Amino acid sequence: MSTPDLSTDPPIDHPSDQPLSPGTEPAPATFTVGEWVQITARITYLKTADPMPMLRPPDLVDADEVGQVMALRAINQVAVRFRRGTFLLGADQLSACTPEGRPRG
């Protein structure tokens, strides 16, 4: 039995070999630890930043409340300390602001 000639087969493309086009990967978090942020998007629940996270109701954080970034986590998650606790939020749900709540820019 003869072995097939592998030199004529087209190369197999692996997903990691492909260059990423704009918009295929979420943008990295642009926040730094200690920065002040506000929630910009409506949230359906809050996830605590505890070692054993729990889901909490969204009314624990007021719409205009300012929080401080405590840690940057994997998959574009940010741990933010608010008045009633520290919660994990997506970086796309937050915007930078001043400690008084004014937009930064």
Wavefront OBJ file of the C-alpha trace (Angstrom):
o trace
v 0.000 0.000 0.000
v 1.448 3.371 -0.950
v 1.270 6.539 1.114
v -0.480 9.553 -0.397
v 1.631 12.447 -1.563
v 0.918 15.181 1.011
v 2.870 17.838 -0.845
v -0.007 18.398 -3.286
v -2.706 18.830 -0.635
v -3.640 22.417 0.139
v -2.484 23.656 3.542
v -5.033 23.452 6.326
v -5.950 26.868 7.682
v -6.260 27.017 11.425
v -8.288 29.833 13.027
v -5.201 30.997 14.921
v -3.272 31.344 11.649
v -5.733 33.822 10.165
v -5.074 37.529 10.618
v -7.828 39.225 12.591
v -9.895 41.723 10.716
v -11.163 44.822 12.510
v -14.262 44.123 14.533
v -13.683 40.389 15.086
v -12.140 40.744 18.518
v -13.378 42.966 21.331
v -11.257 46.009 21.961
v -9.017 45.706 25.005
v -10.123 47.496 28.138
v -8.984 51.080 28.040
v -9.358 51.526 31.790
v -6.664 51.505 34.430
v -6.861 50.518 38.082
v -7.993 53.489 40.157
v -9.850 55.188 37.303
v -13.392 56.522 37.878
v -16.184 55.085 35.711
v -19.957 55.126 35.253
v -22.291 52.509 33.821
v -23.499 53.585 30.381
v -25.634 50.618 29.307
v -28.757 49.248 30.956
v -27.819 46.126 32.889
v -30.080 43.200 33.767
v -28.055 41.940 36.727
v -24.815 42.579 38.615
v -22.174 39.917 39.202
v -20.182 40.312 42.396
v -16.383 40.303 42.189
v -16.073 37.898 45.134
v -14.077 34.649 44.913
v -17.490 32.904 44.666
v -19.455 35.367 42.475
v -23.194 35.814 42.930
v -25.771 37.512 40.761
v -27.407 40.534 42.338
v -30.226 42.850 41.239
v -29.198 45.857 39.122
v -30.804 48.383 41.486
v -27.805 48.143 43.830
v -26.055 50.677 41.580
v -27.810 53.936 40.702
v -27.758 55.055 37.063
v -25.637 58.128 37.837
v -23.395 56.497 40.460
v -19.623 56.719 40.006
v -17.386 53.735 40.781
v -13.672 53.096 40.894
v -11.866 50.403 38.890
v -10.335 47.920 41.323
v -9.015 45.257 38.906
v -8.844 44.318 35.242
v -10.013 40.762 34.593
v -9.997 38.396 31.641
v -12.315 38.680 28.656
v -12.656 42.456 28.890
v -14.151 42.360 32.394
v -13.531 45.113 34.941
v -14.050 44.891 38.715
v -15.608 48.191 39.827
v -16.238 49.260 43.431
v -19.490 51.122 43.943
v -21.142 52.316 47.140
v -22.928 48.986 47.733
v -20.254 46.535 46.562
v -17.691 45.540 43.962
v -19.088 44.118 40.745
v -17.763 42.647 37.488
v -18.847 44.566 34.406
v -17.911 44.471 30.747
v -15.645 47.308 29.639
v -18.163 48.110 26.903
v -20.764 48.878 29.606
v -18.590 51.573 31.198
v -17.341 55.048 30.388
v -14.562 57.020 32.050
v -15.567 60.011 34.154
v -14.348 62.291 36.929
v -15.006 61.511 40.622
v -17.884 64.001 40.446
v -19.493 62.058 37.583
v -18.698 64.366 34.685
v -17.679 62.644 31.437
v -13.969 62.536 30.842
v -12.698 63.642 27.522
l 1 2 3 4 5 6 7 8 9 10 11 12 13 14 15 16 17 18 19 20 21 22 23 24 25 26 27 28 29 30 31 32 33 34 35 36 37 38 39 40 41 42 43 44 45 46 47 48 49 50 51 52 53 54 55 56 57 58 59 60 61 62 63 64 65 66 67 68 69 70 71 72 73 74 75 76 77 78 79 80 81 82 83 84 85 86 87 88 89 90 91 92 93 94 95 96 97 98 99 100 101 102 103 104 105
